[in-house]
Amino acid sequence: MDGSLDLRGESISQSGGALTGSAQGMAGDLSAFTSSLSGYGNPFGDDDLGSVMQMIYSAVSEAAMECFDGNTAELGVAGGQLVEMGSEYLNTEQTNEAEFTTLRGEVGG
């Protein structure tokens, strides 16, 4: 990347679509990861220490998964908003171009 900022409507929408796709991929990966973890059952054992470890693990992993789920969902929302923004930019550019073309014709340019 050369460090330039591309604010064309098409590129903004394209970036939003890519972000939405990434969020969907992350959600799928997270779901697969969660399923994989649940396949281990209770690896901590059934004694008192194992029970305490299982409780701690469950609480921490549940909080982490909620955080991951929320962040992934927010990335998807942001991607959708970028798609809409790009569409609005494109519509505004087309409207401005048409209005300037009309104005140029009226003033004899």
C-alpha positions as CSV (number, residue, x, y, z in Angstrom):
1,M,0.0,0.0,0.0
2,D,1.4,3.4,-0.9
3,G,-0.3,5.4,1.9
4,S,-2.8,7.2,-0.3
5,L,-6.4,7.4,0.7
6,D,-9.0,6.3,-1.9
7,L,-12.3,8.0,-1.3
8,R,-14.2,6.9,-4.4
9,G,-17.6,5.5,-3.8
10,E,-16.7,2.2,-5.5
11,S,-13.6,1.7,-3.4
12,I,-15.4,2.5,-0.1
13,S,-18.2,0.0,-0.9
14,Q,-15.6,-2.6,-1.9
15,S,-13.7,-2.1,1.4
16,G,-17.0,-2.4,3.3
17,G,-17.8,-5.7,1.5
18,A,-14.4,-7.0,2.3
19,L,-14.8,-6.1,5.9
20,T,-18.2,-7.8,6.1
21,G,-16.7,-10.9,4.5
22,S,-13.9,-10.9,7.0
23,A,-16.4,-10.6,9.9
24,Q,-18.4,-13.5,8.5
25,G,-15.3,-15.6,8.2
26,M,-14.3,-14.7,11.7
27,A,-17.7,-15.7,13.0
28,G,-17.4,-19.1,11.2
29,D,-13.9,-19.6,12.6
30,L,-15.1,-18.7,16.1
31,S,-18.0,-21.1,15.9
32,A,-15.7,-23.9,14.8
33,F,-13.3,-23.1,17.6
34,T,-16.1,-23.1,20.2
35,S,-17.3,-26.5,18.9
36,S,-13.7,-27.8,19.0
37,L,-13.3,-26.7,22.6
38,S,-16.6,-28.3,23.7
39,G,-15.4,-31.6,22.2
40,Y,-12.9,-31.9,25.0
41,G,-15.6,-32.3,27.6
42,N,-14.2,-31.8,31.1
43,P,-10.4,-32.1,30.9
44,F,-9.9,-31.0,34.5
45,G,-11.2,-34.1,36.2
46,D,-13.9,-34.7,38.7
47,D,-12.1,-34.0,42.0
48,D,-12.5,-30.7,44.0
49,L,-9.6,-29.0,42.2
50,G,-10.8,-30.1,38.8
51,S,-14.3,-28.8,39.6
52,V,-12.9,-25.4,40.6
53,M,-10.7,-25.2,37.5
54,Q,-13.7,-26.1,35.3
55,M,-15.8,-23.3,36.9
56,I,-13.0,-20.8,36.4
57,Y,-12.4,-22.0,32.8
58,S,-16.1,-21.8,32.0
59,A,-16.5,-18.3,33.3
60,V,-13.4,-16.9,31.5
61,S,-14.1,-18.7,28.2
62,E,-17.8,-17.6,28.3
63,A,-16.8,-13.9,28.8
64,A,-14.1,-14.2,26.1
65,M,-16.5,-15.7,23.6
66,E,-19.1,-13.0,24.3
67,C,-16.5,-10.4,23.6
68,F,-15.3,-12.1,20.4
69,D,-18.9,-12.5,19.2
70,G,-19.7,-8.9,19.9
71,N,-16.6,-7.6,18.2
72,T,-17.2,-9.8,15.2
73,A,-20.8,-8.6,14.9
74,E,-19.6,-4.9,15.1
75,L,-17.1,-5.5,12.3
76,G,-20.0,-6.8,10.2
77,V,-22.1,-3.7,11.0
78,A,-19.2,-1.4,10.2
79,G,-18.7,-3.2,6.9
80,G,-22.4,-2.8,6.0
81,Q,-22.2,0.9,6.9
82,L,-19.2,1.4,4.6
83,V,-21.1,-0.3,1.7
84,E,-23.9,2.2,2.3
85,M,-21.5,5.1,2.6
86,G,-19.8,4.2,-0.7
87,S,-23.2,4.0,-2.4
88,E,-24.1,7.4,-1.0
89,Y,-20.8,8.9,-2.2
90,L,-21.3,7.5,-5.6
91,N,-24.9,8.9,-5.8
92,T,-23.6,12.3,-4.6
93,E,-20.8,12.3,-7.2
94,Q,-23.3,11.4,-10.0
95,T,-25.7,14.1,-8.9
96,N,-23.0,16.7,-8.7
97,E,-21.7,15.8,-12.1
98,A,-25.1,16.0,-13.7
99,E,-25.8,19.4,-12.0
100,F,-22.5,20.8,-13.2
101,T,-23.0,19.5,-16.7
102,T,-26.4,21.3,-16.7
103,L,-24.9,24.5,-15.3
104,R,-22.1,24.4,-17.8
105,G,-24.7,24.1,-20.6
106,E,-26.7,27.1,-19.2
107,V,-23.7,29.4,-19.1
108,G,-22.4,28.4,-22.5
109,G,-19.4,26.3,-21.4
